[in-house]
Amino acid sequence: MLGQLIGYDDRAERKAVLKGGLIVHGIKFAKELSSLTKGALEGFWGVPGGADGDLTARIEEIDERVNEFVRNS
């Protein structure tokens, strides 16, 4: 799912797909996705010269929305 989400160039579309996925798949899925986003971000920090800024921003946005969903569930 994470790979699919970052593939959406349109931010509004990415947010809508994420919201739908979280609603359909629930809290367990959200926690797994949160683990994936955190792992990706930690991996980006280790990239010499830094990771792609757009990719990092997309992952951070997804991470924020997933964590918000988890907090509110």
C-alpha positions as CSV (number, residue, x, y, z in Angstrom):
1,M,0.0,0.0,0.0
2,L,2.8,2.4,0.8
3,G,4.3,2.0,-2.6
4,Q,1.0,2.7,-4.2
5,L,0.4,5.8,-2.1
6,I,3.7,7.4,-2.9
7,G,3.0,6.8,-6.6
8,Y,0.1,9.3,-6.6
9,D,1.4,12.7,-7.7
10,D,-1.7,14.5,-6.8
11,R,-1.7,15.3,-3.0
12,A,-5.5,15.3,-2.7
13,E,-5.8,12.0,-4.5
14,R,-3.1,10.5,-2.3
15,K,-4.9,11.7,0.8
16,A,-8.2,10.3,-0.4
17,V,-6.8,6.9,-1.2
18,L,-5.0,6.8,2.2
19,K,-8.2,7.7,4.0
20,G,-10.2,5.1,2.2
21,G,-7.6,2.4,3.0
22,L,-7.5,3.3,6.6
23,I,-11.3,3.2,6.9
24,V,-11.6,-0.1,5.1
25,H,-8.7,-1.9,6.7
26,G,-8.8,-0.4,10.2
27,I,-6.4,0.1,13.1
28,K,-4.2,-3.0,12.6
29,F,-3.5,-1.9,9.0
30,A,-2.8,1.6,10.2
31,K,-0.3,0.4,12.7
32,E,1.5,-1.7,10.1
33,L,1.6,1.2,7.7
34,S,2.9,3.4,10.5
35,S,5.7,1.0,11.0
36,L,6.6,1.0,7.3
37,T,6.6,4.8,7.1
38,K,8.8,5.1,10.2
39,G,11.2,2.5,8.8
40,A,11.4,4.4,5.5
41,L,12.1,7.7,7.1
42,E,14.8,6.2,9.3
43,G,16.4,4.7,6.2
44,F,16.3,8.1,4.5
45,W,18.3,9.6,7.3
46,G,21.1,7.3,6.5
47,V,21.4,8.1,2.8
48,P,24.6,10.0,2.1
49,G,23.7,13.4,0.7
50,G,20.1,13.0,1.7
51,A,17.1,11.2,0.2
52,D,14.9,12.7,-2.5
53,G,13.0,15.6,-0.9
54,D,9.7,15.0,-2.7
55,L,9.7,11.3,-1.7
56,T,10.6,12.2,1.9
57,A,7.8,14.8,2.0
58,R,5.2,12.2,0.7
59,I,6.3,9.7,3.3
60,E,6.2,12.3,6.1
61,E,2.7,13.3,5.1
62,I,1.4,9.7,5.0
63,D,3.1,9.1,8.4
64,E,1.3,12.1,9.9
65,R,-2.1,11.1,8.6
66,V,-1.7,7.5,9.7
67,N,-0.6,8.5,13.2
68,E,-3.6,10.9,13.4
69,F,-5.9,8.0,12.5
70,V,-4.3,5.8,15.1
71,R,-4.6,8.5,17.8
72,N,-8.3,9.0,17.0
73,S,-9.2,5.3,16.9
